[in-house]
Amino acid sequence: MNLLLVEDEEFTRQGILTLIPWNELGISKVHIASNGVEGLRKANEFRPDIILTDVRMPKLNGTDMAIQIRGFLPECEIIFISGYSDKEYLKTAIKLSALSYVEKPLDLEELENTIRQAVSVIQGRLENRRLQEEEQRKLTKVIPVLKNEVVSRLIHQNGTRGDTAEYLNIAYPDLPKECPYIAVLIELYGMAEQSVVVNGNMTSILCNMIENRIKLDKYRGIVGTRNDNLVIIYLCLESDANISEQEQNVMEFCHKLKEIMETTWKFAIAVGEVCKGLTEIRFSYQSAAIALQRAFYYGSGVILLAGDLKKTSEFHLREQDLVRMRILMENGDRCGFREVKEEVEKQVLACPGTLPSVIKDQLLPLAQMLLTVGKREGKVKEQDMDSPREAFNSFMFFSQVMNYIEDKEEWYFSDIVKNDNESEYVRRIRRYIVAHYSEPTLSLGQIANYMNMSISSVCIHYKAECEQTVIQTITEYRIQKSQELLCNPEIKVREVARLVGYSDSNYFIKVFKKAVGIPPQEYREKRMEYEYT
């Protein structure tokens, strides 16, 4: 603790410096000044905890100096010493909240006790501050827990009763209870493909971002999580706005959330129906939760409104469709198989009210059939057999279910994975190409990550066994698939390019011509002529 002694009398200054036991009092450093101007400068330089100053001094008296010091050291303890019992000085000392006023001639014991009192006051203040900071740290840790508890309890309970109301008042002391509210749910499916790595808990980081967005938009609301992938927002709306304006404001808010999230997370947002207050927020949550299930059909990045939902019939896979696809498989009729599969897909999309779990259960027999028939006919090896049920349970979206079925279809109908002489290493790479050839981003790096090898190792081993590069195999398979698609005159060449993994149709035409000898359109025309002759 530092002390500044300001005294113009040399004898008095040296006596105080010499006779007071500073270390015993807890003073580690004493700075000195001989007048008010020097005292003001040194106070600004050394920022003392205590100032012991004479009142009457040349250049600048002690009280005027203290007034200026109070401007930049408001908590500094000030002790005045003076040989005059001047009431005006005493009044100024009181206004400055000076700790004490010691008269000359000095009583060293009195002065020592006064300094000890100043040290005690400062230590008490520091201890109180430490305790407050400790309480704040504890509160900072418990507040997120309370917020999560509040959002979970409000799903089932009236927010104005019991512990829920108490937690609510601690976490959100100024939040109104009776104004209109709306529930907004955000389900996280993982990180976006091009996202920067985020350190820490995903939902906690997102909650902080949302709370900042709410403050920026001058909203009020409750933000918390129910599990590691669901963020719940109960947004307080303007009471004087009509329902249409309220919904429009919420949609604008959701689009802002989407903008700040889409580069980092895969997600879906669902908005419930407006309710009268926190006592009814559970109904808004329930409508949002129902809407959120439809993200299964639409994929990541969608914003779903409970008010837009329409009742639909429930999807059921017809037994005759399953039988037809089995016969078409056994006859090797891939085009027919695809036609039936596309019909089934349309039937599913026409029933978006069907629970995702029901869709998965209904389509599971189709995936199992592709594997079991393929195994029986020797087209799918034992080591290629996986568990469709486990795969389906992990899928968040309908597109993932259909991609899985399409992958198994590729395995069954394609010649690319039927060579018994190939090693498991090569077969794994070929299966990966079959599953991902339609993605423009398919690269050696992706394949190397899948194989848990370096790119150079993948290239060397693959070429040594196959006598062609991985890139050549990808190109060869893409051209093979494009030839199949070109047989359908309704699919434009640029769409064929996109379906086989080329985002640039001009580049696709160049690659196709190099591989086949003629451009895609000419190939199509020749195939059409051949079919009609």
Disulfide bonds with the S-S distance in Angstrom:
Cys179-Cys236 2.47
